[in-house]
Amino acid sequence: LLLYIPDWWVFVDQVWTALELVLPSECIVDGQMLPLFLAGNSLGGGLASCLVLQRPSFFKGVLLLCPMLTVSDEVKPPWIVQMIFKYAIARLFPTWPVSPVKDISDFDFREPS
């Protein structure tokens, strides 16, 4: 796991806190707020989706590039492996860069060479 997020919605709230600290100083020109657009790819697209759903009028527009909105059960490891990683490994080694995954080559859309 390159980034361990124990609670997704706490993470989303932390992103809002960061945005509220940065945006007022960076996005106000001549006393007016510039229109804000949000773009997100993969996990960032999932995060962008949550931000837009929570405050639909905050952003003028949103661009989602392959947003990770869920993880298919077909590529998840067995339930017991998920629980071991969630409740044991992730708590002992939250920055450990290893995560079990199934082979996803069957889901690859590239043309064979």
Backbone as ProteinMPNN parsed JSONL, in Angstrom:
{"seq_chain_A": "LLLYIPDWWVFVDQVWTALELVLPSECIVDGQMLPLFLAGNSLGGGLASCLVLQRPSFFKGVLLLCPMLTVSDEVKPPWIVQMIFKYAIARLFPTWPVSPVKDISDFDFREPS", "coords_chain_A": {"N_chain_A": [[0.852, -1.185, 0.0], [0.8, 2.025, -1.033], [-0.285, 4.273, -0.029], [-1.956, 4.529, 2.855], [-5.215, 4.724, 3.787], [-7.115, 4.954, 6.383], [-9.76, 5.763, 6.894], [-11.917, 6.71, 4.542], [-13.712, 8.913, 4.351], [-12.852, 10.691, 6.303], [-10.433, 11.342, 5.17], [-11.386, 12.682, 2.841], [-12.582, 14.89, 4.097], [-10.25, 16.074, 5.102], [-9.046, 16.867, 2.741], [-10.864, 18.831, 1.916], [-10.392, 20.677, 3.975], [-7.728, 21.411, 3.41], [-8.114, 22.545, 0.85], [-9.748, 24.733, 1.514], [-7.949, 26.256, 2.927], [-5.974, 26.946, 1.054], [-7.203, 27.878, -1.361], [-8.58, 30.475, -0.983], [-6.439, 32.347, -0.891], [-5.167, 31.964, -3.305], [-6.994, 32.033, -5.419], [-8.478, 34.333, -5.67], [-9.14, 37.196, -7.419], [-8.999, 40.574, -7.898], [-10.874, 40.866, -5.873], [-12.787, 38.973, -6.464], [-13.793, 35.586, -6.661], [-12.164, 33.238, -8.662], [-13.489, 31.066, -11.229], [-13.619, 27.648, -10.406], [-12.224, 24.629, -11.502], [-12.172, 21.114, -11.488], [-10.061, 18.323, -11.729], [-9.474, 14.857, -11.968], [-7.725, 11.758, -11.799], [-7.986, 8.261, -11.854], [-7.559, 7.155, -8.61], [-7.622, 9.784, -7.765], [-9.711, 10.683, -9.333], [-11.843, 9.341, -8.168], [-11.789, 10.611, -5.693], [-12.281, 13.245, -6.549], [-14.886, 12.892, -7.484], [-16.266, 12.432, -5.075], [-15.847, 14.912, -3.796], [-17.2, 16.674, -5.523], [-19.797, 15.663, -5.355], [-20.372, 16.2, -2.7], [-20.308, 19.023, -2.538], [-21.819, 20.405, -4.844], [-22.022, 22.935, -6.112], [-19.612, 24.174, -5.743], [-17.532, 23.84, -7.553], [-16.93, 24.88, -10.903], [-16.768, 23.149, -12.988], [-16.011, 19.688, -13.766], [-13.56, 17.224, -14.488], [-13.251, 13.945, -15.054], [-11.001, 11.389, -15.274], [-10.877, 8.199, -16.059], [-12.024, 7.419, -13.455], [-11.605, 5.917, -10.259], [-14.09, 4.436, -8.977], [-15.004, 2.269, -7.678], [-13.838, -0.98, -6.652], [-13.615, -3.785, -8.548], [-15.043, -6.913, -7.695], [-13.929, -9.044, -8.982], [-11.194, -8.606, -9.215], [-10.279, -8.313, -6.684], [-8.416, -9.562, -3.869], [-8.883, -12.727, -2.053], [-11.373, -12.678, 0.587], [-10.37, -13.2, 3.21], [-7.673, -12.54, 2.942], [-7.896, -9.815, 2.402], [-8.909, -8.95, 4.884], [-6.784, -9.605, 6.596], [-4.814, -7.876, 5.634], [-6.112, -5.425, 6.05], [-6.669, -5.289, 8.849], [-4.403, -6.214, 10.187], [-1.733, -6.214, 8.839], [-1.727, -3.59, 7.636], [-1.992, -1.95, 9.863], [0.267, -2.525, 11.328], [2.326, -1.991, 9.518], [1.918, 0.655, 8.047], [2.986, 2.074, 5.876], [4.037, 0.263, 4.166], [5.026, -0.825, 1.011], [3.418, -2.823, -0.376], [0.901, -4.778, -1.819], [-1.583, -7.182, -2.158], [-2.629, -8.436, -5.262], [-4.757, -9.648, -7.836], [-3.97, -11.194, -11.005], [-4.421, -9.01, -13.612], [-4.309, -9.113, -16.317], [-6.168, -10.208, -18.081], [-8.051, -8.258, -18.247], [-6.956, -6.251, -19.674], [-6.92, -3.884, -22.246], [-5.289, -3.539, -24.43], [-4.077, -4.116, -27.746], [-2.905, -7.295, -28.792], [0.583, -7.904, -29.494]], "CA_chain_A": [[0.0, 0.0, 0.0], [1.61, 3.227, -1.084], [-0.962, 5.253, 0.8], [-2.964, 3.868, 3.675], [-6.289, 5.636, 4.195], [-7.966, 4.142, 7.26], [-11.156, 6.187, 6.787], [-12.01, 7.5, 3.319], [-14.436, 10.175, 4.52], [-11.955, 11.588, 7.048], [-9.501, 11.817, 4.144], [-12.102, 13.669, 2.025], [-12.689, 16.103, 4.926], [-8.922, 16.69, 5.158], [-8.843, 17.534, 1.451], [-11.651, 20.077, 1.987], [-9.672, 21.601, 4.863], [-6.586, 21.928, 2.651], [-8.628, 23.431, -0.2], [-10.242, 25.965, 2.129], [-6.782, 27.044, 3.339], [-5.191, 27.38, -0.099], [-7.963, 28.552, -2.414], [-8.841, 31.912, -0.837], [-5.271, 33.176, -1.191], [-4.696, 31.729, -4.668], [-8.03, 32.094, -6.46], [-9.259, 35.574, -5.63], [-8.55, 38.244, -8.239], [-9.814, 41.799, -7.828], [-11.964, 40.67, -4.922], [-13.739, 37.959, -6.92], [-13.281, 34.214, -6.751], [-12.106, 32.684, -10.013], [-14.209, 29.793, -11.336], [-12.759, 26.504, -10.117], [-12.467, 23.384, -12.216], [-11.518, 20.015, -10.785], [-9.728, 17.175, -12.569], [-8.929, 13.749, -11.201], [-7.45, 10.527, -12.537], [-7.926, 7.05, -11.041], [-7.974, 7.428, -7.228], [-7.959, 11.21, -7.739], [-11.041, 10.807, -9.923], [-12.781, 8.94, -7.121], [-11.803, 11.712, -4.723], [-12.976, 14.37, -7.187], [-16.316, 12.555, -7.49], [-16.795, 12.664, -3.724], [-15.851, 16.355, -3.535], [-18.27, 17.296, -6.315], [-21.095, 15.238, -4.813], [-20.604, 16.867, -1.418], [-20.551, 20.451, -2.76], [-21.973, 20.503, -6.304], [-21.883, 24.293, -6.658], [-18.289, 24.698, -5.411], [-16.707, 23.812, -8.755], [-17.615, 25.258, -12.145], [-16.796, 21.949, -13.815], [-15.172, 18.588, -13.3], [-13.077, 16.316, -15.51], [-12.874, 12.672, -14.433], [-10.283, 10.522, -16.203], [-10.838, 6.826, -15.514], [-12.129, 7.499, -11.991], [-11.76, 4.672, -9.517], [-15.288, 4.606, -8.168], [-15.117, 1.045, -6.891], [-12.908, -2.021, -7.081], [-14.383, -4.959, -8.939], [-14.808, -8.126, -6.908], [-13.14, -9.975, -9.786], [-9.759, -8.365, -9.055], [-9.929, -8.255, -5.261], [-7.942, -10.833, -3.301], [-9.904, -13.366, -1.206], [-11.824, -11.899, 1.745], [-9.476, -13.378, 4.362], [-6.454, -11.765, 2.66], [-8.264, -8.412, 2.6], [-9.02, -8.685, 6.324], [-5.436, -9.647, 7.172], [-4.146, -6.621, 5.288], [-6.813, -4.278, 6.635], [-6.636, -5.226, 10.311], [-3.117, -6.604, 10.776], [-0.564, -5.688, 8.13], [-1.802, -2.141, 7.449], [-1.792, -1.274, 11.151], [1.652, -2.723, 11.738], [3.205, -1.394, 8.515], [1.023, 1.473, 7.216], [3.63, 2.596, 4.667], [4.613, -0.864, 3.447], [4.587, -0.691, -0.38], [3.031, -4.109, -0.936], [-0.534, -5.018, -1.779], [-1.874, -8.352, -2.992], [-3.575, -8.216, -6.36], [-4.892, -10.722, -8.814], [-3.5, -10.869, -12.343], [-5.481, -8.295, -14.33], [-3.995, -9.095, -17.747], [-7.379, -10.518, -18.85], [-8.853, -7.04, -18.335], [-6.159, -5.285, -20.413], [-7.566, -3.616, -23.524], [-4.317, -3.345, -25.499], [-4.03, -5.099, -28.824], [-1.707, -8.131, -28.674], [1.576, -7.585, -30.532]], "C_chain_A": [[0.887, 1.234, 0.0], [0.999, 4.345, -0.253], [-2.064, 4.526, 1.555], [-3.965, 4.911, 4.155], [-7.238, 4.836, 5.076], [-9.441, 4.505, 7.175], [-11.271, 7.15, 5.605], [-12.639, 8.864, 3.566], [-13.665, 11.16, 5.388], [-10.939, 12.181, 6.077], [-10.146, 12.898, 3.272], [-12.246, 14.976, 2.807], [-11.345, 16.829, 5.034], [-8.593, 17.413, 3.852], [-9.621, 18.846, 1.421], [-10.936, 21.109, 2.853], [-8.494, 22.226, 4.128], [-7.048, 22.902, 1.561], [-9.083, 24.767, 0.378], [-9.098, 26.847, 2.63], [-6.068, 27.668, 2.144], [-5.984, 28.259, -1.065], [-8.209, 30.036, -2.181], [-7.642, 32.789, -1.201], [-4.836, 33.061, -2.648], [-5.729, 32.042, -5.75], [-8.9, 33.335, -6.41], [-8.49, 36.648, -6.397], [-9.509, 39.419, -8.24], [-11.045, 41.598, -6.957], [-12.986, 39.63, -5.332], [-13.056, 36.602, -7.039], [-13.297, 33.759, -8.205], [-12.931, 31.399, -10.066], [-13.228, 28.632, -11.166], [-13.21, 25.29, -10.913], [-11.644, 22.31, -11.526], [-11.269, 18.885, -11.765], [-9.132, 16.09, -11.685], [-8.801, 12.506, -12.048], [-7.336, 9.377, -11.553], [-8.412, 7.344, -9.618], [-8.353, 8.901, -7.074], [-9.324, 11.484, -8.354], [-12.128, 10.393, -8.95], [-12.921, 10.023, -6.068], [-12.557, 12.909, -5.285], [-14.484, 14.128, -7.214], [-16.947, 12.834, -6.136], [-16.88, 14.155, -3.409], [-17.005, 17.033, -4.255], [-19.648, 16.901, -5.788], [-21.405, 15.924, -3.488], [-20.949, 18.345, -1.589], [-20.67, 20.708, -4.265], [-21.759, 21.901, -6.866], [-20.501, 24.893, -6.402], [-17.405, 24.804, -6.656], [-17.544, 24.169, -9.974], [-17.742, 24.053, -13.075], [-15.862, 20.903, -13.261], [-14.802, 17.706, -14.48], [-12.571, 15.062, -14.811], [-12.25, 11.782, -15.496], [-10.131, 9.154, -15.563], [-10.966, 6.827, -13.989], [-12.301, 6.129, -11.352], [-12.934, 4.869, -8.552], [-15.542, 3.395, -7.286], [-14.037, 0.09, -7.378], [-13.736, -3.267, -7.355], [-14.028, -6.153, -8.064], [-13.933, -9.127, -7.653], [-11.632, -9.794, -9.616], [-9.326, -8.245, -7.599], [-9.353, -9.601, -4.819], [-9.046, -11.463, -2.45], [-10.174, -12.542, 0.061], [-10.851, -12.007, 2.908], [-8.177, -12.595, 4.165], [-6.732, -10.277, 2.858], [-8.311, -8.067, 4.09], [-7.653, -8.699, 7.018], [-4.711, -8.337, 6.877], [-4.798, -5.428, 5.982], [-6.596, -4.169, 8.137], [-5.3, -5.601, 10.931], [-1.961, -5.893, 10.086], [-0.589, -4.162, 8.038], [-1.589, -1.377, 8.755], [-0.36, -1.409, 11.645], [2.632, -1.993, 10.813], [2.403, -0.498, 7.577], [1.672, 2.031, 5.945], [4.288, 1.503, 3.839], [4.125, -0.852, 2.003], [4.21, -2.006, -1.049], [1.524, -4.267, -0.78], [-0.832, -6.227, -2.654], [-2.895, -7.999, -4.065], [-3.621, -9.455, -7.236], [-4.328, -10.245, -10.149], [-4.641, -10.217, -13.113], [-5.217, -8.261, -15.831], [-5.215, -9.435, -18.609], [-8.263, -9.288, -19.054], [-8.148, -5.94, -19.121], [-6.756, -5.123, -21.809], [-6.592, -3.374, -24.667], [-4.399, -4.459, -26.527], [-2.798, -5.977, -28.618], [-0.723, -7.821, -29.798], [1.798, -8.751, -31.459]], "O_chain_A": [[1.645, 1.454, 0.944], [1.702, 5.26, 0.176], [-2.989, 3.978, 0.955], [-3.601, 5.863, 4.844], [-8.086, 4.107, 4.559], [-10.296, 3.639, 7.365], [-10.775, 8.275, 5.666], [-12.154, 9.869, 3.047], [-13.819, 12.369, 5.214], [-10.621, 13.368, 6.146], [-9.519, 13.92, 2.993], [-12.052, 16.054, 2.245], [-11.305, 18.059, 5.055], [-7.936, 18.454, 3.864], [-9.105, 19.861, 0.955], [-10.883, 22.287, 2.5], [-8.282, 23.436, 4.211], [-6.444, 23.958, 1.372], [-8.827, 25.817, -0.211], [-9.263, 28.061, 2.745], [-5.606, 28.806, 2.226], [-5.477, 29.278, -1.532], [-8.056, 30.813, -3.124], [-7.821, 33.869, -1.765], [-4.198, 33.975, -3.172], [-5.355, 32.292, -6.896], [-9.953, 33.38, -7.047], [-7.347, 36.968, -6.071], [-10.691, 39.27, -8.549], [-12.126, 42.099, -7.266], [-13.965, 39.42, -4.616], [-11.904, 36.495, -7.459], [-14.311, 33.877, -8.893], [-13.06, 30.711, -9.054], [-12.133, 28.65, -11.728], [-14.396, 24.968, -10.989], [-10.545, 22.576, -11.037], [-12.152, 18.525, -12.543], [-8.373, 16.379, -10.76], [-9.643, 12.225, -12.902], [-6.664, 9.5, -10.528], [-9.563, 7.743, -9.436], [-9.287, 9.232, -6.345], [-10.017, 12.414, -7.942], [-13.197, 11.001, -8.899], [-14.023, 10.321, -5.607], [-13.372, 13.519, -4.592], [-15.267, 15.051, -6.994], [-18.034, 13.405, -6.056], [-17.863, 14.615, -2.827], [-17.707, 17.863, -3.677], [-20.566, 17.722, -5.777], [-22.566, 16.2, -3.187], [-21.793, 18.868, -0.861], [-19.719, 21.179, -4.889], [-21.343, 22.028, -8.017], [-20.247, 26.025, -6.812], [-16.624, 25.746, -6.791], [-18.717, 23.806, -10.065], [-18.694, 23.948, -13.849], [-15.028, 21.184, -12.401], [-15.622, 17.464, -15.366], [-11.59, 15.105, -14.069], [-12.888, 11.457, -16.498], [-9.346, 8.978, -14.632], [-10.1, 6.287, -13.302], [-13.052, 5.289, -11.848], [-12.773, 5.404, -7.455], [-16.221, 3.494, -6.263], [-13.4, 0.333, -8.402], [-14.47, -3.739, -6.487], [-12.863, -6.374, -7.734], [-13.273, -9.962, -7.034], [-10.87, -10.732, -9.85], [-8.139, -8.092, -7.313], [-9.748, -10.65, -5.328], [-10.043, -10.804, -2.154], [-9.308, -11.807, 0.535], [-10.535, -10.996, 3.535], [-7.638, -12.045, 5.125], [-5.903, -9.558, 3.417], [-7.815, -7.021, 4.507], [-7.4, -7.898, 7.918], [-4.073, -7.759, 7.757], [-4.105, -4.524, 6.448], [-6.364, -3.074, 8.649], [-5.084, -5.326, 12.112], [-1.288, -5.06, 10.694], [0.413, -3.508, 8.328], [-1.057, -0.267, 8.741], [0.163, -0.511, 12.305], [3.637, -1.446, 11.267], [2.22, -0.852, 6.412], [0.958, 2.423, 5.022], [5.027, 1.802, 2.901], [2.915, -0.866, 1.777], [4.638, -2.274, -2.171], [0.952, -3.933, 0.257], [-0.368, -6.285, -3.793], [-3.899, -7.342, -3.794], [-2.648, -10.2, -7.351], [-4.22, -9.043, -10.394], [-5.713, -10.807, -13.25], [-5.83, -7.469, -16.547], [-5.291, -8.994, -19.756], [-9.125, -9.28, -19.933], [-8.663, -4.827, -19.232], [-7.061, -6.111, -22.476], [-7.019, -3.036, -25.771], [-4.747, -5.597, -26.21], [-1.732, -5.451, -28.297], [-1.13, -7.513, -30.918], [2.599, -8.656, -32.389]]}, "name": "protein", "num_of_chains": 1, "seq": "LLLYIPDWWVFVDQVWTALELVLPSECIVDGQMLPLFLAGNSLGGGLASCLVLQRPSFFKGVLLLCPMLTVSDEVKPPWIVQMIFKYAIARLFPTWPVSPVKDISDFDFREPS"}
